[in-house]
Amino acid sequence: MVIVCLGLSLVSLAAAMEFATYNVWGAFWIGPLLILLTVPIANSVATSTGNARLGRLVMLAALTKVVGGTLVRYWIEFGLYGGADAAGYHDVGSELAPLLRSGVYDGLGKISGTRFTEVLTGQIYAFIGPTRLGGFMVFSWLGFIGLFLFWRAFCIALPHADHRRYAILVFFFPTLLIWTSATGKESWMILCLGASAWGFALLLKGGVRGVAPLALGLWGAAVVRPHLVLILLAAAVMSAPLLLLSGGSDATKRPRRGARLLLVVVLVLSVVLAVGQAETFFGLDELDVESAETVTRQVTANTRDIGGAQFSPPDPDGPVGFVVATVTVWRRPAWATMSA
């Protein structure tokens, strides 16, 4: 399947170079490269699980996301929204790419939030060139890696669960498939949160090597959206007492407890750092219940009132609204776009 797709990509590349700019035809070499980078991941899954079907499922998920998810999201962004946020990231990234390619990182300003995404786009363009559709594919693949890490975390934390069913849900759920397939914050956040979940799952099983992906994932997410990191950490911290009280055999109880104590220490330090990052990000003197409610109202207002993708969400309190809300969750952003 991979060989056939590569052959078709080469033919399409030759045709696209005649009729399109690099904004489009650049994707015809970037897409196949990303699929090739996925092959070792899929082979590793097939080998470690002894299940070739899971390996093929991972390859299918990567192909569906990098190609299908990207094309749908690209059409939504530029066909319906007229560019939205992705157009801005592309323009700024194209300006930054020559500087970053030359190793010039001075004068970038405070690299957090939206600015971080602009610089990240510029860094990607420094390697692949300013191709709008190709950039979508790179971000889509980063989102796929994040979803893959969520799946790996599930497999580690719940070794006896239905891993294939969860893989189908996390890889092909419409919102995850489409929304994280564009140049923007979503794919980066999924990548970082997936790395955090994977690291957390490794620490649950006593693996000290989980500290690195957990720390890097939390840092990467906190730079862009620190309040989401606090939500993740709150859930993790609440589970810590249960982990410490869970038992084990006499031969394994002590090392497990040591690893879990390390997990608690890492989580507590992460909460302290994330709170400080959130206070700086939102310009707060102190993060408390009142300031958190203020931030929530501010974020809600920005989401509702700013940009070209506003829509009126259905009220889920009534029976009809609940059904409509369920459908919009499944189909966003495509459904929200068409009903806006």
Phi, psi and chi 1 to 4 in degrees:
 res  aa     phi    psi   chi1   chi2   chi3   chi4
   1 MET       -  -42.3 -179.5  179.3   68.8      -
   2 VAL   -64.0  -41.3  174.6      -      -      -
   3 ILE   -64.5  -41.9  -64.5  176.3      -      -
   4 VAL   -62.4  -44.6  172.3      -      -      -
   5 CYS   -62.6  -39.7  -69.2      -      -      -
   6 LEU   -65.3  -39.9  -70.2  176.9      -      -
   7 GLY   -62.3  -45.3      -      -      -      -
   8 LEU   -63.1  -35.9  -68.3  174.2      -      -
   9 SER   -65.5  -39.9  -62.4      -      -      -
  10 LEU   -64.4  -42.1  -69.1  175.1      -      -
  11 VAL   -64.4  -43.2  173.9      -      -      -
  12 SER   -65.4  -37.1  -59.2      -      -      -
  13 LEU   -61.3  -45.9  173.3   61.7      -      -
  14 ALA   -61.4  -39.7      -      -      -      -
  15 ALA   -71.7  -41.2      -      -      -      -
  16 ALA   -66.2  -34.1      -      -      -      -
  17 MET   -63.5  -22.5  -68.9  177.6   69.2      -
  18 GLU   -82.6  -28.5  -66.7  -68.0  -30.9      -
  19 PHE  -119.9   -5.2  -56.8  104.0      -      -
  20 ALA  -136.0  166.5      -      -      -      -
  21 THR   -88.3  175.5   65.4      -      -      -
  22 TYR   -64.4  -21.7 -172.5   66.2      -      -
  23 ASN   -52.6  -34.7 -106.7  -18.4      -      -
  24 VAL  -105.3  -51.8  174.3      -      -      -
  25 TRP   -71.9  -16.0   70.6 -104.7      -      -
  26 GLY   -59.4  -29.4      -      -      -      -
  27 ALA   -66.5  -21.1      -      -      -      -
  28 PHE   -77.9  -12.1  -73.8   88.9      -      -
  29 TRP  -107.6  -26.0   73.5  -94.5      -      -
  30 ILE   -72.6  -43.6  -66.1  169.0      -      -
  31 GLY   -56.3  -52.7      -      -      -      -
  32 PRO   -59.6  -36.4  -26.6   35.0      -      -
  33 LEU   -62.9  -41.7  176.7   61.4      -      -
  34 LEU   -65.2  -38.2  -64.3  172.4      -      -
  35 ILE   -65.2  -40.1  -61.9  -58.6      -      -
  36 LEU   -63.0  -38.0  -76.8  175.7      -      -
  37 LEU   -65.7  -21.6  -69.2  175.8      -      -
  38 THR   -82.2  -22.1  -48.3      -      -      -
  39 VAL   -56.6  -47.8  172.1      -      -      -
  40 PRO   -61.3  -33.3  -21.7   32.6      -      -
  41 ILE   -64.9  -46.5  -60.7  174.5      -      -
  42 ALA   -65.3  -40.2      -      -      -      -
  43 ASN   -63.3  -39.3  -72.0  -20.5      -      -
  44 SER   -63.6  -40.5  175.6      -      -      -
  45 VAL   -63.3  -46.4  169.2      -      -      -
  46 ALA   -61.9  -39.5      -      -      -      -
  47 THR   -72.1  -46.3  -58.4      -      -      -
  48 SER   -69.2  -31.6   61.5      -      -      -
  49 THR   -95.3  -15.1   61.9      -      -      -
  50 GLY    67.8   22.1      -      -      -      -
  51 ASN  -128.5  100.9 -170.7  -20.9      -      -
  52 ALA   -64.7  -27.4      -      -      -      -
  53 ARG   -64.1  -37.4  -68.5  178.8   62.4 -168.6
  54 LEU   -66.2  -38.0  -80.4  177.5      -      -
  55 GLY   -62.0  -43.1      -      -      -      -
  56 ARG   -66.6  -34.7  -70.8 -166.1  -67.6  -91.1
  57 LEU   -64.7  -39.7 -178.7   61.8      -      -
  58 VAL   -63.1  -43.0  169.8      -      -      -
  59 MET   -63.1  -42.9  -77.2  -56.8  -55.3      -
  60 LEU   -62.8  -39.7  177.4   61.9      -      -
  61 ALA   -63.1  -43.8      -      -      -      -
  62 ALA   -62.9  -44.5      -      -      -      -
  63 LEU   -63.5  -43.9 -175.9   62.9      -      -
  64 THR   -63.4  -41.3  -57.8      -      -      -
  65 LYS   -74.5  -48.9 -166.9  168.8 -167.7  -42.0
  66 VAL   -66.2  -35.7  171.6      -      -      -
  67 VAL   -96.7  -63.1  178.3      -      -      -
  68 GLY   -64.9  -51.6      -      -      -      -
  69 GLY   -61.1  -39.5      -      -      -      -
  70 THR   -64.6  -46.7  -64.9      -      -      -
  71 LEU   -63.9  -40.5  -69.5  177.5      -      -
  72 VAL   -65.0  -46.2  172.0      -      -      -
  73 ARG   -67.6  -35.9 -175.6   66.6 -166.9  -86.4
  74 TYR   -63.2  -42.0 -168.7   85.5      -      -
  75 TRP   -64.6  -41.5  169.8   72.2      -      -
  76 ILE   -63.0  -46.7  -69.6  171.6      -      -
  77 GLU   -65.1  -48.7  -72.4  -76.5  -35.6      -
  78 PHE  -103.0  -21.5  -65.7   99.8      -      -
  79 GLY   -85.8  -33.9      -      -      -      -
  80 LEU  -111.2  -41.4  -64.8  178.8      -      -
  81 TYR   -89.3  -14.9  -73.4  166.0      -      -
  82 GLY    74.8   22.5      -      -      -      -
  83 GLY   120.3  -45.4      -      -      -      -
  84 ALA    48.6 -145.2      -      -      -      -
  85 ASP   -67.9  -34.9  -68.2  -17.6      -      -
  86 ALA   -59.9  -36.1      -      -      -      -
  87 ALA   -63.5  -40.9      -      -      -      -
  88 GLY   -64.6  -43.4      -      -      -      -
  89 TYR   -62.2  -38.9  -66.7  134.9      -      -
  90 HIS   -64.5  -45.3  170.3   75.9      -      -
  91 ASP   -63.7  -47.8  -67.8  -19.5      -      -
  92 VAL   -68.1  -40.6  176.8      -      -      -
  93 GLY   -61.5  -37.8      -      -      -      -
  94 SER   -64.8  -35.7  -61.3      -      -      -
  95 GLU   -71.4  -36.3  -64.9  175.2   -1.2      -
  96 LEU   -79.5  -26.1  -68.4  175.9      -      -
  97 ALA   -54.7  -47.5      -      -      -      -
  98 PRO   -61.2  -37.1  -22.6   34.0      -      -
  99 LEU   -67.4  -46.7  -64.4  175.3      -      -
 100 LEU   -67.2  -33.1  -58.7 -178.2      -      -
 101 ARG   -65.5  -29.8 -169.4 -179.4  -61.1  117.2
 102 SER   -88.8    1.6  -58.0      -      -      -
 103 GLY    81.5   18.0      -      -      -      -
 104 VAL   -94.2  110.1  178.8      -      -      -
 105 TYR  -118.6   13.7  -69.2   87.8      -      -
 106 ASP   -81.3  150.0  -62.4  -28.3      -      -
 107 GLY    72.7   21.4      -      -      -      -
 108 LEU   -82.0  -11.7  -65.9  177.8      -      -
 109 GLY    80.4 -163.7      -      -      -      -
 110 LYS   -76.9  113.1 -176.0  179.5  179.1 -179.1
 111 ILE   -89.7   85.9  -54.8  178.4      -      -
 112 SER  -155.3  162.8   63.4      -      -      -
 113 GLY    59.0 -132.0      -      -      -      -
 114 THR   -62.9  -37.4  -63.1      -      -      -
 115 ARG   -62.0  -36.5 -174.5   55.7  175.4  172.3
 116 PHE   -60.3  -44.1  177.9   88.1      -      -
 117 THR   -64.3  -37.4  -50.4      -      -      -
 118 GLU   -63.6  -45.3  -66.9  172.8  -13.8      -
 119 VAL   -67.0  -39.9  174.5      -      -      -
 120 LEU   -61.2  -42.6  176.3   61.8      -      -
 121 THR   -61.5  -43.1  -55.4      -      -      -
 122 GLY   -62.3  -38.3      -      -      -      -
 123 GLN   -67.4  -39.5 -172.7   62.0   70.6      -
 124 ILE   -64.5  -43.3  -69.0  173.0      -      -
 125 TYR   -66.8  -25.7  -76.4  174.3      -      -
 126 ALA   -63.1  -26.8      -      -      -      -
 127 PHE   -92.3  -42.5  -68.8  111.5      -      -
 128 ILE  -105.8   -9.1   67.7  173.0      -      -
 129 GLY    87.6  159.2      -      -      -      -
 130 PRO   -76.6   82.1   27.5  -32.8      -      -
 131 THR  -114.5  118.5  164.7      -      -      -
 132 ARG   -65.7  -48.2 -160.8  163.9   62.8 -175.8
 133 LEU   -70.3  -37.2 -177.5   57.8      -      -
 134 GLY   -64.2  -38.3      -      -      -      -
 135 GLY   -62.1  -40.4      -      -      -      -
 136 PHE   -57.6  -41.4  -94.1   55.3      -      -
 137 MET   -67.2  -38.8  -74.5 -171.0  167.7      -
 138 VAL   -64.6  -46.5  172.6      -      -      -
 139 PHE   -64.4  -37.3  -85.3   90.0      -      -
 140 SER   -61.7  -40.9  179.2      -      -      -
 141 TRP   -67.6  -38.1 -171.1   75.9      -      -
 142 LEU   -60.3  -40.9  -66.7  177.8      -      -
 143 GLY   -63.4  -38.2      -      -      -      -
 144 PHE   -61.8  -43.0  161.6   76.0      -      -
 145 ILE   -60.3  -40.2  -63.6  -61.1      -      -
 146 GLY   -61.5  -44.2      -      -      -      -
 147 LEU   -64.5  -38.3  -63.5  177.0      -      -
 148 PHE   -61.6  -40.8  173.6   79.0      -      -
 149 LEU   -67.7  -35.3  -67.5  176.2      -      -
 150 PHE   -60.5  -42.1  -88.6  116.9      -      -
 151 TRP   -64.4  -42.7  176.9   70.2      -      -
 152 ARG   -62.9  -38.7  -71.5  -63.1  -60.2  144.6
 153 ALA   -61.8  -41.1      -      -      -      -
 154 PHE   -62.7  -43.6  179.3   82.9      -      -
 155 CYS   -63.8  -38.2  -65.5      -      -      -
 156 ILE   -73.0  -46.0  -66.3  170.2      -      -
 157 ALA   -72.6  -32.3      -      -      -      -
 158 LEU  -127.5   75.6  -59.1  169.1      -      -
 159 PRO   -65.1  -19.6   22.1  -32.4      -      -
 160 HIS  -103.8    7.1  -57.2  -63.8      -      -
 161 ALA   -81.0  176.2      -      -      -      -
 162 ASP   -83.7   92.1 -169.2  -23.3      -      -
 163 HIS   -69.0  -34.9  -60.5  160.5      -      -
 164 ARG   -67.8  -41.3 -173.3  172.3 -175.7  -84.8
 165 ARG   -64.6  -42.4  179.9  178.5  -61.1  176.5
 166 TYR   -64.2  -38.6 -178.3   80.8      -      -
 167 ALA   -60.1  -43.1      -      -      -      -
 168 ILE   -62.6  -41.5  -67.6  173.7      -      -
 169 LEU   -66.6  -47.7  -73.6  173.2      -      -
 170 VAL   -74.8  -29.8   78.1      -      -      -
 171 PHE   -85.6  -30.5  -73.1  136.8      -      -
 172 PHE  -119.4    5.1  -60.0  103.5      -      -
 173 PHE   -62.3  125.7 -165.1   82.0      -      -
 174 PRO   -51.8  -44.2  -27.3   35.1      -      -
 175 THR   -63.0  -45.3  -63.5      -      -      -
 176 LEU   -67.5  -36.9  -65.5  174.6      -      -
 177 LEU   -68.1  -42.3  178.5   65.4      -      -
 178 ILE   -91.5  -47.4  -63.0  172.0      -      -
 179 TRP   -65.8  -27.2 -163.9 -111.6      -      -
 180 THR  -100.4   29.2   61.4      -      -      -
 181 SER  -120.7   39.1  -65.4      -      -      -
 182 ALA  -145.3  160.2      -      -      -      -
 183 THR   -64.0  114.0  -59.5      -      -      -
 184 GLY   166.3 -172.0      -      -      -      -
 185 LYS   -73.4  -29.8  -56.2  179.4 -174.6   72.3
 186 GLU   -60.9  -46.8  -64.0   84.1    4.9      -
 187 SER   -66.4  -38.2   55.9      -      -      -
 188 TRP   -65.3  -42.2  175.1 -102.9      -      -
 189 MET   -65.0  -40.5  -70.9  -61.8  -62.9      -
 190 ILE   -63.7  -40.7  -75.7  -68.8      -      -
 191 LEU   -60.4  -48.3  172.4   63.9      -      -
 192 CYS   -70.1  -41.9  -66.1      -      -      -
 193 LEU   -67.7  -35.1  -65.8  177.5      -      -
 194 GLY   -64.3  -41.9      -      -      -      -
 195 ALA   -63.3  -38.7      -      -      -      -
 196 SER   -63.9  -44.3  -58.7      -      -      -
 197 ALA   -63.5  -40.0      -      -      -      -
 198 TRP   -63.9  -47.1  179.9   48.5      -      -
 199 GLY   -62.2  -40.0      -      -      -      -
 200 PHE   -63.0  -42.4 -177.2   66.3      -      -
 201 ALA   -64.0  -39.5      -      -      -      -
 202 LEU   -62.7  -41.0  -71.0  173.0      -      -
 203 LEU   -67.6  -32.5  -77.2  172.7      -      -
 204 LEU   -59.0  -35.3  -72.4 -178.2      -      -
 205 LYS   -92.5   11.8  -65.1  -59.5 -179.8 -180.0
 206 GLY    85.9   13.8      -      -      -      -
 207 GLY   -91.0  108.4      -      -      -      -
 208 VAL   -62.8  -25.8  178.6      -      -      -
 209 ARG   -65.6   -7.9   63.5 -168.1 -179.6   97.0
 210 GLY   -74.2  -13.6      -      -      -      -
 211 VAL   -62.5  -42.6  172.6      -      -      -
 212 ALA   -63.2  -54.2      -      -      -      -
 213 PRO   -64.3  -33.5   19.6  -31.5      -      -
 214 LEU   -64.1  -47.1  176.5   60.8      -      -
 215 ALA   -66.2  -45.4      -      -      -      -
 216 LEU   -65.3  -40.7  -70.1  173.8      -      -
 217 GLY   -64.6  -44.1      -      -      -      -
 218 LEU   -65.0  -40.8  -68.3  175.8      -      -
 219 TRP   -62.8  -48.0  172.1   82.4      -      -
 220 GLY   -61.1  -38.0      -      -      -      -
 221 ALA   -74.0  -37.2      -      -      -      -
 222 ALA   -66.4  -30.3      -      -      -      -
 223 VAL   -64.4  -31.7  171.0      -      -      -
 224 VAL   -98.8  -48.8  178.9      -      -      -
 225 ARG  -141.7   81.1  -73.5  -67.8 -178.0  -96.1
 226 PRO   -63.4  -28.8   20.5  -32.3      -      -
 227 HIS   -68.0  -28.7   53.1  -65.2      -      -
 228 LEU   -70.6  -33.2  -65.1 -176.9      -      -
 229 VAL   -64.3  -39.6  173.9      -      -      -
 230 LEU   -62.8  -37.1  -72.5  174.7      -      -
 231 ILE   -64.1  -44.9  -65.7  173.5      -      -
 232 LEU   -62.3  -44.5  176.4   67.9      -      -
 233 LEU   -68.0  -35.6  -72.3  173.2      -      -
 234 ALA   -60.4  -43.4      -      -      -      -
 235 ALA   -64.9  -40.2      -      -      -      -
 236 ALA   -68.0  -42.9      -      -      -      -
 237 VAL   -64.9  -37.4  168.3      -      -      -
 238 MET   -64.3  -26.5  -70.2  177.7   65.9      -
 239 SER   -85.7  -13.6   68.5      -      -      -
 240 ALA   -59.3  -46.6      -      -      -      -
 241 PRO   -58.5  -37.7  -25.0   35.3      -      -
 242 LEU   -63.9  -37.4  -63.5  176.4      -      -
 243 LEU   -66.6  -41.1  -59.8  175.8      -      -
 244 LEU   -68.6  -30.7  -70.4  173.3      -      -
 245 LEU   -86.8  -14.6  -67.3  173.7      -      -
 246 SER   -68.5  146.3   62.1      -      -      -
 247 GLY   -91.7 -170.2      -      -      -      -
 248 GLY  -177.7  173.9      -      -      -      -
 249 SER   -69.7  160.4   64.0      -      -      -
 250 ASP   -59.1  -30.6  -67.1  -21.0      -      -
 251 ALA   -75.5  -23.3      -      -      -      -
 252 THR  -117.3   -5.6   60.2      -      -      -
 253 LYS   -64.2  -43.7 -169.2  171.6 -176.9  179.0
 254 ARG   -67.2  -50.4 -177.2  165.9  -62.8  176.9
 255 PRO   -62.9  -34.3   16.8  -29.8      -      -
 256 ARG   -63.8  -43.2  -76.3 -175.3  177.2 -179.6
 257 ARG   -64.4  -39.1  179.4  167.4  -64.6  177.3
 258 GLY   -61.9  -43.1      -      -      -      -
 259 ALA   -66.0  -36.0      -      -      -      -
 260 ARG   -73.4  -34.2  -70.4  169.5  179.7  176.9
 261 LEU   -62.4  -39.8  -75.4  171.6      -      -
 262 LEU   -61.0  -40.0  173.4   62.2      -      -
 263 LEU   -60.5  -44.4  171.8   60.1      -      -
 264 VAL   -62.0  -43.1  173.4      -      -      -
 265 VAL   -60.7  -46.1  171.7      -      -      -
 266 VAL   -61.7  -42.6  170.9      -      -      -
 267 LEU   -66.8  -42.2  -70.6  177.7      -      -
 268 VAL   -62.9  -45.0  170.6      -      -      -
 269 LEU   -62.7  -38.6  -69.7  175.9      -      -
 270 SER   -64.4  -40.1  -61.3      -      -      -
 271 VAL   -62.4  -44.4  169.2      -      -      -
 272 VAL   -60.5  -46.4  173.1      -      -      -
 273 LEU   -67.6  -39.5  -65.9  174.8      -      -
 274 ALA   -67.3  -37.9      -      -      -      -
 275 VAL   -62.3  -44.1  168.1      -      -      -
 276 GLY   -61.8  -40.8      -      -      -      -
 277 GLN   -64.7  -40.9  179.5   70.0   16.0      -
 278 ALA   -65.7  -40.7      -      -      -      -
 279 GLU   -62.0  -42.1  -69.5  173.7  -13.2      -
 280 THR   -67.7  -42.7  -58.2      -      -      -
 281 PHE   -61.7  -42.6 -173.5   85.6      -      -
 282 PHE   -97.5    2.3  -69.4  106.6      -      -
 283 GLY    67.3   40.3      -      -      -      -
 284 LEU   -99.8  144.5  -57.2  174.6      -      -
 285 ASP   -75.1  -35.2  -65.1  -32.1      -      -
 286 GLU  -154.6  136.8 -177.2  179.9    0.5      -
 287 LEU   -90.8  106.5 -175.4   61.0      -      -
 288 ASP  -133.2 -170.8   50.7   24.1      -      -
 289 VAL   -62.1  -43.9  174.8      -      -      -
 290 GLU   -64.8  -46.8 -176.4  178.0   -8.0      -
 291 SER   -67.4  -33.2   61.6      -      -      -
 292 ALA   -64.9  -39.8      -      -      -      -
 293 GLU   -66.0  -37.4  -68.6  177.5  -10.6      -
 294 THR   -63.6  -44.2  -58.9      -      -      -
 295 VAL   -63.2  -41.0  168.3      -      -      -
 296 THR   -60.4  -44.3  -59.6      -      -      -
 297 ARG   -64.2  -38.7  -71.0 -166.9  -64.7  -91.5
 298 GLN   -65.5  -46.0  174.8 -173.8  -21.1      -
 299 VAL   -64.5  -40.2  171.9      -      -      -
 300 THR   -62.9  -43.0  -58.6      -      -      -
 301 ALA   -64.3  -42.2      -      -      -      -
 302 ASN   -63.2  -40.9  -70.5  -17.5      -      -
 303 THR   -66.6  -36.1  -56.8      -      -      -
 304 ARG   -81.9  -35.0 -177.3 -178.0   63.1 -114.5
 305 ASP  -109.0  -13.6  -58.9  -29.9      -      -
 306 ILE  -112.7  137.4  -62.4  176.8      -      -
 307 GLY   102.0 -179.6      -      -      -      -
 308 GLY  -103.9   14.8      -      -      -      -
 309 ALA  -117.2   25.8      -      -      -      -
 310 GLN   -67.1  146.9  -56.0   96.4  -33.8      -
 311 PHE  -156.1  158.0   73.5  103.7      -      -
 312 SER   -92.0  112.6  -60.9      -      -      -
 313 PRO   -71.5  149.1   26.6  -34.3      -      -
 314 PRO   -72.5  155.4   25.2  -33.6      -      -
 315 ASP   -85.6  113.6 -176.4    2.9      -      -
 316 PRO   -80.7    1.7   30.9  -34.1      -      -
 317 ASP   -73.9  -28.0  -66.8  -24.8      -      -
 318 GLY   -95.2  162.6      -      -      -      -
 319 PRO   -61.6  -41.8   19.7  -31.0      -      -
 320 VAL   -70.1  -45.0  175.7      -      -      -
 321 GLY   -62.5  -34.0      -      -      -      -
 322 PHE   -64.3  -42.9 -178.8   82.5      -      -
 323 VAL   -64.8  -44.4  173.7      -      -      -
 324 VAL   -64.7  -41.6  175.9      -      -      -
 325 ALA   -62.8  -37.8      -      -      -      -
 326 THR   -61.1  -42.3  -59.2      -      -      -
 327 VAL   -66.7  -40.3  174.9      -      -      -
 328 THR   -66.9  -36.6   60.6      -      -      -
 329 VAL   -63.4  -41.5  168.9      -      -      -
 330 TRP   -65.2  -35.9  -91.5   81.8      -      -
 331 ARG  -108.8   -0.5  -63.9 -167.6   59.6 -175.8
 332 ARG   -64.4  143.0  -76.8 -167.6   69.2 -171.2
 333 PRO   -90.2   -6.8   33.5  -36.5      -      -
 334 ALA   -61.1  -45.3      -      -      -      -
 335 TRP   -64.6  -44.1  180.0  -81.4      -      -
 336 ALA   -62.1  -37.5      -      -      -      -
 337 THR   -64.1  -44.6  -56.9      -      -      -
 338 MET   -75.2  -21.6  -65.3  175.9 -175.9      -
 339 SER  -100.0   -1.3   61.1      -      -      -
 340 ALA   -71.3      -      -      -      -      -
